Amino acid sequence: MKRRLIIFGEKTAVEILAVAEEVYGSDFDRIECCYFSPEATFEAQGSALKLVAGEDASYIIGVIEWSLRNRIEHFAAQFQLRPFSIVHPSAYVARSAIIGAGCFLAPQCVVAVNATVGDHCLVHFHSSIGHQAVMGRHCAILPGARISGEVRLGDGVLVGSNAFVFQKTNIGDRVQIDALTYVKEDVPANRTVSVRRGVSGERKA
């Protein structure tokens, strides 16, 4: 049976593709990016995908936006695709860390002792997850961001490049932390936090 790895998305997906080909090239017969259109119906997406009967197909989500990530996960389940995690050899992952399904751990990222990374999370280049930190599902930690020890991130949290989340901070679902922003207080769900304006009003889920 032929094995196929599908990376959904565009820009981030291309970065994941490069790592996948380098590390897992011999494990799959075919590794490819597949653009997922937010406007297209599931039927149109499935037709564009052109799955082959009997093919062992896995996937990983290579987009940042939370709602689109959820749509892709639902779409993949409809077509019985299996989530696949990609971990670069230069990433440090403690033995006691827990990594969920369909995650991407980029080169030179760190996941420390007893940390938990939820399903379908992206931990980008040179970023770090501190000891006993817990990430929900569909979180994206962009390059250079630092999540300190015992932090709790809800589902769909986006942490911008070179941002810093102080230890034992609780971040609610679907919070967006802008690049270069230092967060040392708890943040409720559906907020944007920025070095330019502090905590903003509620965002749409």
C-alpha positions in Angstrom: 0.0 0.0 0.0 1.3 3.4 -1.0 1.7 6.0 1.7 0.9 9.7 1.2 1.4 12.7 3.4 -0.7 15.8 2.7 0.2 19.2 4.2 -2.7 21.5 4.0 -1.9 25.2 3.5 0.4 27.6 1.7 3.2 29.6 3.4 3.6 27.6 6.6 2.9 24.5 4.7 5.9 25.0 2.4 8.1 25.2 5.5 6.6 22.0 6.9 7.0 20.4 3.5 10.8 21.1 3.5 11.2 19.5 6.9 8.9 16.5 6.0 10.9 15.8 2.9 14.2 16.0 4.8 13.2 13.8 7.7 10.4 11.6 6.5 11.1 11.4 2.7 11.8 7.7 2.8 8.7 6.9 4.9 6.2 8.1 2.2 5.8 7.5 -1.4 4.4 11.0 -1.9 4.6 14.2 0.2 2.7 17.2 -1.1 1.1 20.5 -0.1 -2.6 20.9 -0.8 -4.3 24.3 -0.7 -7.5 24.4 1.3 -9.9 27.1 0.2 -12.1 28.6 2.9 -14.8 29.3 0.3 -15.0 25.9 -1.4 -17.4 23.2 -0.3 -16.2 20.0 1.2 -17.2 18.2 -2.0 -15.1 20.5 -4.1 -12.1 20.1 -1.7 -12.4 16.4 -1.9 -12.6 16.4 -5.6 -9.4 18.6 -5.8 -7.6 16.2 -3.4 -8.0 13.2 -5.7 -7.4 10.5 -3.2 -6.6 7.1 -4.6 -8.6 4.1 -3.4 -6.6 2.0 -0.9 -4.0 4.7 -0.4 -2.7 5.1 3.2 -3.1 8.9 3.5 -1.9 11.0 6.5 -2.1 14.8 6.9 -0.8 17.7 8.9 -2.3 21.2 9.0 0.1 24.0 7.8 -2.0 27.1 8.4 -2.1 29.5 11.3 -5.7 30.8 11.4 -7.7 28.9 14.1 -11.1 28.6 12.4 -9.6 27.4 9.2 -7.5 24.8 11.1 -10.8 23.5 12.6 -12.4 23.2 9.2 -9.4 21.3 7.8 -9.5 18.9 10.7 -13.2 18.2 10.1 -12.6 17.9 6.4 -9.8 15.4 7.0 -12.0 13.3 9.2 -14.6 13.1 6.5 -12.1 11.5 4.2 -10.6 9.3 6.9 -7.2 11.0 6.8 -4.9 10.3 9.8 -3.1 13.1 11.6 0.7 12.8 11.4 3.2 14.7 13.6 6.5 16.0 12.1 9.4 16.5 14.5 12.7 17.8 13.3 15.8 15.9 14.7 17.2 19.2 16.0 14.1 19.9 18.1 14.6 19.1 21.8 11.7 17.2 23.2 12.0 16.0 26.8 11.2 12.3 27.3 8.4 13.2 29.8 6.8 15.7 27.3 3.5 14.7 25.7 3.0 15.6 22.0 -0.4 15.3 20.5 -1.5 14.1 17.0 -0.8 16.1 13.9 1.8 18.5 15.5 4.7 20.2 13.8 7.9 20.7 15.9 10.3 22.8 13.9 14.1 22.9 13.9 15.7 24.0 17.1 12.5 24.4 19.1 12.3 23.1 22.7 9.6 21.3 24.5 10.6 21.0 28.2 10.1 18.5 31.0 6.4 17.4 31.5 5.1 19.9 29.0 2.0 18.9 27.0 1.4 20.0 23.4 -2.2 19.4 22.3 -3.3 18.0 18.9 -2.6 19.9 15.7 -0.2 22.5 17.3 2.6 24.3 15.5 5.8 25.0 17.5 7.9 27.1 15.1 11.7 27.7 14.7 13.6 28.6 17.8 10.5 28.8 20.0 10.2 27.0 23.4 7.6 25.5 25.6 8.6 25.5 29.3 8.4 22.8 31.9 4.8 21.6 32.8 3.3 24.0 30.4 0.0 22.8 28.8 -1.1 23.8 25.3 -4.6 23.2 24.1 -5.5 22.1 20.6 -4.7 24.1 17.4 -2.2 26.4 19.0 0.5 28.1 16.9 3.7 29.3 18.5 5.6 31.4 16.0 9.4 31.7 15.6 11.3 32.8 18.6 8.3 32.9 21.0 8.8 31.7 24.6 6.2 30.0 26.7 7.4 29.8 30.3 6.9 27.0 32.8 3.5 26.0 34.1 1.7 28.3 31.6 -1.8 27.2 30.4 -2.8 27.9 26.9 -6.4 27.3 25.8 -7.5 26.0 22.3 -6.6 28.0 19.2 -4.1 30.4 20.9 -1.7 32.2 18.5 1.6 33.5 20.0 3.5 35.9 17.7 7.1 35.9 16.9 9.5 36.6 19.8 6.6 37.1 22.2 7.0 36.0 25.8 4.4 34.4 28.2 5.5 34.6 31.9 5.4 31.6 34.1 2.1 30.3 35.5 0.0 32.6 33.3 -3.4 31.3 32.0 -4.3 32.2 28.5 -7.9 31.6 27.4 -9.2 30.0 24.2 -8.6 31.8 20.8 -6.3 34.5 22.3 -4.0 36.2 19.9 -0.7 37.5 21.3 1.1 39.8 18.9 4.8 39.7 18.1 7.3 41.0 20.7 4.6 41.2 23.4 5.3 40.3 27.0 2.4 38.7 28.8 2.5 38.4 32.6 -1.2 38.4 33.5 -4.0 36.0 32.8 -5.9 36.7 29.6 -9.6 35.8 29.1 -10.8 34.1 25.9 -11.2 35.8 22.6 -8.8 38.7 23.3 -5.9 40.2 21.4 -2.8 41.2 23.4 -0.3 43.6 21.9 2.8 45.5 23.0 1.2 48.5 21.2 -2.2 48.6 23.0 -2.3 46.1 25.9 -5.4 43.8 26.1 -8.0 44.7 23.5 -11.7 44.0 23.5 -13.3 40.7 22.7 -12.6 39.3 19.2 -15.1 37.2 17.3 -14.5 33.5 17.9 
